C-alpha cells in the first residue's frame, strides 16, 4: 500500500437506470445507461500522487470492473428441493 496522508475523502456515485414493462405481463426490462463517480480528497500530499492512488483504487475496484466489463451470470434454481434451473431460460 502507498502511504499518503489523506485528511478527508469522499466519493459520490450516481447512475441513470430505466425500468420498463410489467412483471404481471412478463415484459419487465431494466438496465443502466451510465454510472458516474465523483471523488473529493483533501490532502497535503502532491496532487499527482493522490490522483495515482485514486487511479489504482479504481483499477482494483470489483464494482467498477463489473460495470465496465460484461460478466456472465450463472444462475441456478432449486424448486421444492429439486433442480429447476432449466425453467430460468
HELIX and SHEET records of a PDB file:
HELIX    1   1 UNK A   47  UNK A   59  1                                  13    
HELIX    2   2 UNK A   62  UNK A   68  1                                   7    
HELIX    3   3 UNK A   85  UNK A   88  5                                   4    
SHEET    1   A 2 UNK A   8  UNK A  20  0                                        
SHEET    2   A 2 UNK A  29  UNK A  42 -1                                        
SHEET    1   B 2 UNK A  78  UNK A  79  0                                        
SHEET    2   B 2 UNK A  82  UNK A  83 -1                                        
END                                                                             
